[in-house]
Amino acid sequence: MQNGWDLMAARIVQTYNLTGVIKQYRGEVDTIRKLDAIPEIRKACRAWLKKLPPVTVNDEEKSHLYRENGNEIFRSRKSPHVALEAYSKAIFMAPGGSPAQAMAHANRAIVLMSLKRFREAYEDCQLALTGGYPEENRLRVLFRLAECALQNRDRDGLDKALDAMGAHAEQQELTSFEMERYKRLQQLAGIIAISEIPADPTEVDVQYPKLEEKSDASHGRFIVSKEGIKKEAPIVQETAVSFVPVYDPRSRSELPPFDCQYCGEINVIPFPCITCGRACYCSVACRKNHSSHRFECAGYGKHLWYLIGIAHLGMRSFLDGFEASTQKLDLSVESTPEGLFKSVLDTAEAEHTEYPYGRVLRLVTNFEQMDVMDMLQYSLTAYMLSVYLSGFTDFFQQLGDLINVMSKENWSIYCGAVIFRHIGQLVCNGHAISELRGSFASENNCLEADSFNIKAGFLHRYFESTRVFTGIFPQISMFNHSCEPNIRNTFNKNTLTVYAAKDIPVGGEIFNCYGPNFKLMCKDERKSALRQQYGFECKCTRCISKNDEAYESFEHYKCPFAKCSKYFMLKENADPFEKDIKCPMCRRIIDCSTFQLIAAGMTSEQESGYEEFDEAMDAYSKCKAVLSEYHETKITLAHMIFLQYLPFSGLDDRCLRRLKKLAHEFIQIREQRFGMMSPEYVVACFYLMDLLVIESKCEGPFKMDAVSVEFVGNFKKAIEIFGTGTRTKVLNYLKTHLG
């Protein structure tokens, strides 16, 4: 679907006949220079940027309402997590650095302390004290600060809090109760000899195989292993050079996703940028360290990054790498955009092993093979972003001595050219970072009232597998595509670790999958998608094969009539959830009312009971007679049944047993199509884990059946594909409820 910028770019192409001006791609600088030669394009880009409506809400009154709502919820002891969310909204709504924001931080600290999240509570107290918190109430925040420092075993932080209390006492006498608390904290401080903040756990020293970059006319650049690699062995680990959030329509809400834009931690207690209020961080340190973000604030204030998609990663790659790419310039020698661009690329080619950004600059763009309209779209986006840097940030004012190398106008052309290159690279090399996002408490209150532990039976409702970031991993981007890859990926924050999905011999090429997988798409669709986005004709073993049996095995319908019993593929416009289907072999009509019965239960306003459950399960059995063993529609049907009946499964032993059996089948189907080490497999296991937890809470002795024991063991291994924070939360859920 086109957005406002897509339409604007198309209008510029048509108005200024850019297909005639730029008939052929002749390099990034040449393209940007030709756009810059038409002054009206710069004016149009600037006018479009100026007209973007502000989306950052600085509303003290609304912040106050959210804070009062949080106070009411917390006092009622209904749900501290809903109160926590309300206070976070109050922080986002308040103007940065305002007393309203300070009070919201102070109130959130109370909730966090009750939930034993003392590190974040300490930072909230600090922000309250430095952000204009009312003087008459500062002492109570200082006490909270000291308590948090004590719990964190942070002697330095505790000493600072005590010093501040002492200074306060000199100005205003403490009450007897306050003095007693003050002295108690002083005594406890003596127990902590030095700050005992635990260091980050040291990473295990993993030996990775030696890889070699090769190149030939048919493959281009590709990577082979110089050693034999066993299945499940690690191959390489790389931290993203740059990454940005994946934006969806929900990011227009008052709360952006709670994921840190500096370290990549997800589901965090959010500390927003105090300027734009749209970029989230897991700590004040991460917020401070993300120095390039200052040039993005104005764009967040206009929702620009949501509108331009992958181009945001192109911009951030440029901002993150600009200093490294220009630090070796001879400031006494004048240059041109063309000369500087060539010099930077030559340095990247020669020294890419020494700095990660050099590896980014080496990646291909495929502009030569790209449709000219797509190329013009990307070049205009890059040019618009150079206009943004010039007119809406102080980027060019921060060049310092670099301005001696070129004029500001030439620097603008150079910057546009580099951003253009990055956008082209990222269309081919951007890598999705997938994780399990937790739901907001106001939408789905799934956490225990006294901790961040997931409630029994709520695992499937709390987590959703989704793309959280798009990143650039230049070393791993060198892996060529196969529709049947020999690697799998795991993410931990912004770090990607690649494992062998099968044995790889010495000299064997490392193959990634760029999206089109032989089990998920038919051959023609795969080849078309790869040709359109990446500009090559796939010749992997699956694409040169004459059949699509692997894909079709998940899509085949089976005629239920004994005299036929043939397998067939449905036409695109046929849907068993809408109407009956026809067997193309025997031409008989197949009754699909059972599909519709299960689907109708999802929309029914009547409360479901045991009779409805039996009807749904009987209907599922009849649906199975029409579907192949691992048909994808079984997943849809089972999902509907779980959502309707899992919450009540603990009330009836027979219901519980049947749902567990369905969960076993559900997991097996997912494993066949996606493999065990996949997000799809992990999410499929959630239903069984919840059913087992519910069963453990029922009366009588609980003993897990052998099949479930095996699934739980596999699930614990599969969850390793996600980050430490996610794994810890899920494994703690199992340990708490299943032992």
N, C-alpha and C positions, 0 to 999 in steps of 0.2 A: 504494500500500500504506500502510495506516495505521501510525503509530508510537505510542509511549507517550503523547505529548502529545495527539495526535488523539483517542485513546480517552479520555483524562482530560477533555478539553474536552467531548466528547460526553456523558460522564457528568454533568458539571456542568450542561450545558444541560437534561438530562432531570431531574436531581434537583431543581433549583430552578426548573423550568418557565420557562426564560428566553424561550421563544417566546411565552409569555403576558406576561412582564414587559416585554420589548422587542419589541412587535408590529411596530414600524416604525422605520426609521432616522430619527433626528431630529438628527443631528449627532454628531461624535466625542466632545465633552465630555459631552453628555447620555447617550450610551451607556455610557461609562466610569463616570460618576457613578452610574448605575443598578446597575452591577455592584458598585461600591464600597458601595452601600447594603445589600448582603447580606454581612454579616461572614463568613459561612461560606465564601464564595467565596475571600476573601483567605486564610483558614486552609487551604482545600483547595489553593490554588496554592502556598502556602508549604510545606505538607507534601509536596506532589509534588516540589518543588525539593529539599527536604532529603533525600528518599529516593533521588534520582538517585545511582547509585554513582560514586565517583571513578574517572576513567580515566587521570589523570596518574600516570605511574609514576616514583617517585623511588626507584631501586633501585641503590645503589652497587655491590652485588655483580654485578648484571647489567651495569652500566656497565663494571666491571673486566673481565668476560668478553669483552665486545665489544672493548674496547681490546686485550686480549691476542690476540684473534683477528686484529685489524688488524695488530698487531705481527708475528704469524706470517706473515700473507699478504704484508706489505710486505717482510719479510726474505727470503722465498722468491722475490721478484720475479715472482710469478705474475700479479698484476694490481693496480696501484696504485689503480685505480678501485674495486675491491672493498674494498681496505683503507680507502680514503677513506670509503666507505659505512659500514664497520664503526666507524670513529672518529666519524662523525656520529651513529650510533646510540648510541655511548657518551656523547656529549654530551647527547643527548635523554634518556637514561635516568638520568643523574646528577642529584642535587638541584642546583638553581640556585645558582651561586656556591660550590660545594663543591670540595675538592681533587680529587675524582674527575673533575669536569667540567674543571677546570683542566688536568689531565694529558691528558685526551682532546683538548682544544684544542691543547696543545703537540705531541702526536703527529700530529694532523691537519695541523699547520703543516708538518711534515717532508714529508709526501706532497704537499701543495700546492706547496711549493717545488720538488720534483722535477718537477712538472707545469707549473712556471712561472706559477702563480697567486699572485703575490707580494702583491697587495693583500689578498686574503683570508687568506693566511698571516700577514701582518703583524698583522691584527686578531686572529687566533687566538693569536699570541704575546702580544699585549697582554692578552687575556682570561685567558690562563694566568698571567701575572705578577700581575694584579690579583685573581685568584680563588683564591689559596691554594696556588699551586704550591710543592712542597717547597723549602725554603730552600737545601738543599745542592746542588740542581740548577738553580738559577735562572740561573746564569751561561750555561749552554748555551742557554737560551731567549733570553737577552739577545743572544747572538751571532746567533741566528736572526733576532731582531727587527731587528738592525742590517743583516744581509744583505738582508732584505726591503726595508727603507727605502732601501738603496743601489740595489737593482734598481728600486724605484719612483721613483728620483730625488727622494726626499723628504729634503731636507737637515735640516729641523726634526726629523723622526722619527729620523734618524740621530744627530743631536746629542744627543737625549734618551736614546737607547740607549747612546751612548758615555759620557754623564754617569753613567748608572746603572752601567755597567761600572766606571768610575773609582771610584764610591762603594763598589762591591763589592770592588775591589782594595784599598781602604783597610782593609777589615775582614778580608780573606783574600788572601794573596799569590797572584798568578797564576803558573801554571806558565810555563816558557819558551815552550811552544807557544801558550798562551793569550795571553801578552804579545805574541808575534809577530803573532797574528791581530788583536789590539787595535790595535797600531801600524799595521798595514796598513789597517785600517778608518779610522783617523784620517787617514792619507795620502789615501785615496780620498775622504774627506769634503771635503778641500780642493779637489778637482776640481769638486764640485758647489757653485757659488757661492751659489745660493739654491735653494729647493725648486722642482723642475721638474715637479711633478705636472701632467700635461696636463689642461686644462680640458675640460669636457664640450663636444662639438662644437656649435657654434652652429647653430640651426635655420635652414634656408633660408627667406627671407621669401617666403611664398606669398600671392598675392592671391586672396581668396575673393570670390565674387559677393555682392551685397547681397540679403538675404532680408527678407521682410516677413511679420509675423504678421497674419492676418485671422481673422474670425469671422462665422458666419451660423447660422441656425436649423438647417439641414440637416446642416452639416459640423461645427459647433462651432468650435473654434480649429484653424487649419491654416496651413501655411507655403507661400508662393509665392516664386519668384525674380523680382527686379526687373530681372534681366539675362538674356540668353540664355546657356545653358550647353552647351558641347560635350561629347560623350561622352568619358569618362575624365578630364574636368576636375575638380579638387577643388571641393567645395561648402562644407564646413564642417569644422572640427576642434574637438573638445571633450574635456577631461579629466574623467573620472568624478568627481563630487562625493563619492561613496562607492562602495566595492565590497567584496565578500566572496568567499571561496573557494566554489567549487561542491563540495559534500561528496558523497562516494560511500562505499560500504561499506569501501573500502580505507583511508579516513581513520581507521578504528578500529585500524589497525595501529600499530606502534611508531613509524613515520615518517609524518608528514603530507606532503602534496605540497611539493616544494621550490620554492615560489613566494612572492615577497615581498608581504606584505600591506600595505605602505605605498606602494611605487612601482609594483608590478605586474610587476616583472621575474620571468621564470619560469626553471625549471631552474637554480636558483642553488646556490652553496655555502651551506648553511643556517646561520643564526644564530638559534636559537630564543629565544623569550621565556624569561627565566630564572625567571619565576614559574610559568607554566602549562605551558611546554614544548610547546605545541601550535601557537602562531602562529609562522610562519617569516618571516625577513627576509633580505635579501641583504647586509646590512652592519649594523654596530653603530649607524651613524648613522640608518638607516631604523628600526631597533628603538627608538632613543631618540625619534625624531620622531613615532612613532605613539602620541601621548599618550592618545588616547581608548581605546586597548586595555586600559588598566589596569582599566577597568570591565567588560571582557569576560573577564578571566582566570578568575574563578570559574566562569563559564559553560563555558569550555574545559575546566576541571577536571572538569566533570560531563557533557561532551559535549552540552551544551544546544543549541549552535548547529547541530549536525548534526540534532537532533531537530525543529527548528522551521523549517528550510528558508529560504524567502525572507524570513521574519520577521527573520532575523538581519540582513539588509540594512536592514530597517526600523529595527532597533535601532541599527545603526551610523550610518545617516543621521541619526538623532536625536542621537547622541553627537557626531558630527562637526559638526553644525550648531547645537548648543545654545548655545554661546558667542556665535556671530554673531547668533543670533536674539534674544538677551536683553541684548546689550551696550548697547542704547539705552533700556533701561527706566528710568523715573523711580523711583528707589528710595525716594523719600519718599511715594509714593502707594500705598496698599494696593489690591490687585486680587483678582479671583476667577479660577478656571480659565477660565470662559466669557469674561470680559473680556480676560484675557491672551491667550487663544487667538485671539480676534477681532483684537486689536491686532497680534499677530505676523503673521497672515494679511494684514491690511490693509497692513502695512509691506512684506511680500513682494510684494504686488501693485503697490505704488507704487514700490518701489526694487529690483525683481528684477534689473534690468540692472547693478546695482552689486555684488551679491554672489550667488554661485552657489547658495547654499542657499535664497535667496528664490525662485529658479526651480524648485527642487524642491517647495517648499510650494505653488506654483501648480498643480501637476499634478493631473489629475482622479483620483477614486477609484472612481467607479461604484458606490458603496454603495447608491444609490437603486435601481439596476437589479439588484442582486445578490440571489441566493437568500438568504433570511433565515438559513438554517443556516450558509452560508458567512460571512455578515457576523458572526454570533455567534462563529464559530470565530476569525476574525481579531481581533475585539474582546477575546475571552478571552485570546488570545495576547498582545495588547498589555498587557492588565491584568496577566497573569502576569509580563510583563517589568518592569512598574513595581514589582511585588512583589519581583522579583529585585533591582532597583536599590536598593530600600529595605532589604531583609533580608540581601543577600549582597555588597554593595559599600558603599563610603563616599561614593557619589555625592551624597546629600543632605547629608552632612556637609561637602561641598566647595562648597556654594552660596554661602557667605560672606554678603555683604550682601544677596543676593537673597532670603534668608529673611525679610527685612523686608517684602517685597511680599506674600507669602502664607505660610500655615502649611505645615509639611512635608506634612500630609495633602492639602492643596490642590495643592501642587506635584506630589505623586504622581498625582493625578487629571489634572493638566495634562500631565505627561510621558506617562502612559498614552494620553491623547487624541492627542498628536502622533505617538507610535509607531503607534497605530491608523491614523492618516491615512497615514503612510508605508507601512505594509503594504498598505493599499488601493491606494495609488499604484503600488507596485512590482509588484503582481499584473498591472497594465496596462502598466507602463512599465519594468520591469526589463529590462536588456539583457545578453544572454549575451556574454562575451568568450571567443573561441575562440583556441587556440594549438596548437602542436606540443609535446607533452610528451615529454621523453626518458625512456627506460626506466632503471630502476635497474641498476647493474652486476651485482648478484647475480642478477638475473632474466635479463639479456640483455647480456652483456659486449660492447658494440659499439664501444668507443672504443680508440684506439691506446694502447699501454702508456706512451708517453712524452709524451702530450699529450691534449687534449680533442678531437682530430680523430676523425671517424668512420672506422672500418675500411672498406676496399674491399669493396663488395657488401653492406654492413650498413645502408644508409640506410633501407630499408623496415622493418628490424627495430628500429631505434633510436627513430624518431619515431611518435607516435600523435596524430592530431587529436582534440582534446577541448575541452569547455568548462572553462576554468580558474577564471573569476570570473563573478559577476553584478554589474553596476554600474548606476548611475543617471546618465544623461546627459540632463539636463532639456531642453536646447535641442533635441537630436535627437529626444527623446521627443515633441516637438510635431508631428513628421511623421505624417501620417495613413497608414493602411494601404492597400495594394493587393496583390492576389494576384500581380500582375506589376509589381514595383516599378521605379522608374527610377533607383535608387541602388544602390551596393554599399559595403561597409564594410571598412576595414582597421584593425588594432589594433597599437599599439606601446606595450607596458606597459599603463598605465591610460588611454591616450589613443586616442580613436576619430576617424578621419578618414573622411569620406563623399565618395565620388566619383560622378559621373554615370554610370549604366549605359547611358544613351542620351541623345540630344540633348534638352534641355529648353528650350522657348521662353520668351520674356519673359512673365511673368505665369503661367507654368506651375506647377502645384502639385508639391511634392516628396513623393514617395510612398516609404515604407519598407514592408517586409514583416514582419508580426508573427509569422511562423512558417508559416502555411498558404500554400504557394506553388502556383501553378497547374500546375507540372510534377511536384509531389510528392504532391498530394492531389487527389481528385476534388472536384467542386464542392460536393456535398452535405456531405461531411466538412469542407471548409474553412468553409463557412457555419455549420455547427453548432459547430465549435471556436471560431470568432470570437464567435458569439452567446453561448456559455457563458462564455468567459473575459473578453471585452471588452464584452459587452452591446450590440453593434450588428449590424445586418444589412448584410453587405457587398454593395455595389452597384458594384464595380469592373467594368471591361469584361469580364474573364474570368468573373465571377460572373453577369453578365446574359446571357452567351453561352449558346446552347442546347446546346452540346456540350462534351465533355471530351477532344477529340482529342489535345491536347498531353500530358495525363496518360496517356491510354490508349496512346499510342505507345510508352511505356516499359513497359507491362504486357501488351500484346497477345501472345497465342500464335497460331501459324499451323498450321492443319491440314496435315500433310505429304502427304496423299493428293491426287493430281493432280486428281481429279474434284471435289474440294471446294476446297482451298487458301484457305479463308476464315479471317479473323482473328477471334479471340474473346477474351473475358475469362474467367479462371478463377473458379470459385466459391471462397469464402473457405476452405472445408475441403479443397480439392484442393491437393495438393503433389506435384510430379513427383519430388522427392527421396525421397518415401515410397512412392508407388505410381503406376501408369499413370493417365493422365487421359483423359477422353472429350471428343471434339469435340461441342459442342452443336448444330452445324449438320447434320453427316452422321451423328452418333451413333456413330461408329466409335471404337474404343479406340486410343490413341496410346501406343506403346511408350516408356517413360521409363527403361529400364534403363541408358541411357548417363549420365543424371543421377546415378543411384545408384552407378554404377561410379566416377565421379570423386569423389563424396562418400566412398565406401568407402576410397579411397586415403588420405584424411586420418586415418582411424582405424586403418589397417593397421599392425601392428607389424613387418612385413617391410620390409627396405630396398628402396627403389624403384630400378629400373635403366632401361636404355634401352628395353627392351620395354614396361615399364609406362608410360614416358613416351609412346611411340608410341600405346599403347592410349588413354591419357588424351586426347591431342590428336585422335585419330580420334573418340573419344567426344564431344569438344567440338564437332567439325564436325557431328556428327549432331544434337547438342542445338541448334545454331544453326538447323537446318532447321525447328525447331518454335517458334523465338522471333523476334519482330520485330527490326528492325535494331539498335535501341538498347535492347533489353530489359534490365531491371535484373538478371535472373537470369544474364546473361552475365558481369556483374561478380562475382557469387558464384562461378561456375564458374572464371573466370580466376584469381580470388584463391586458390582451392584449388590450382590447378595451379602458380601461382607459389610458394606456400609449400612445396610438395613438391619442385619441381625447380629452382628458381632457384639454390639453393646449389651445385648440381652442373653448372650450365650451362657453366662454363668448361672442362669435360672433354670436351665434344663440340661441334664447330662447328655441326652440323646442329641440335642441341638449342638452341643459342644463337640461331640464326637464327629458328627457329620461335617461341621465347619472345619475341624482339624484335617479331616480327610481331603476336603476341598482345598485347604491351604497347602497340603502336600502336593497336590496336582498343580496348583497355581505356581508354586516355586519351580517344579520340574519343567513346566512350559517356558518359564523365563530363563532357566538355565540352558535349555536347548537352543534358544534363539540368541541370547546375549552372553552366555557364559557365566560362570559363578562369580568371577571378579568383575562385576559390573554394577552400576547404580540400580539398574532395573532388577537385578537379582536381589540386592539388599532390600529394596523397597517391597518386593514381593514377600520377603521373609517377615516383614513387620506384622502381617496378619497372624502368622503362626506364633510369633513371639508373644503377641498380645493374648492369643487364645491360651497359650501355656501359662502365662501369668494369671489370667482369669481362673484357669483350672486350679492353679496352686492356692487360690484364695477360697475355693469351695470347701465345704465340710468334708471330712474324711482324709485319709492319707493320700498324698500326691506322689506319684511315681511316673516319670516321663517314659513314654513308649520308645522302643529302640529306633524307630524311623525318625521320630522327633529329635532324639538325642543326636543323630547324625546330622540332621538339618541345623540344629543349634551350633554344632561344631563347625559346620561349613559357613554358617552366618558369621561367627566370630572371626573367621579368616577373611571373609569377603569384606567386612566392615573396614579392613585395613586400607582399602582404596581411598578412604576419606581422611580428612585432617585429624590431628590429635584431639582437638576440642570435641569434634563430632564423635570420634571413636570412644573417648572417655565417657561422654554422656550416655551413649548407647550401651556400652559394656557395664556401666554402673547400674543401668536399668535392669539388665539381666542378673547381675550379681545381687542386687537388692531383693529382687522378687523370685529368682530361680536358684540363687545360691552359687 
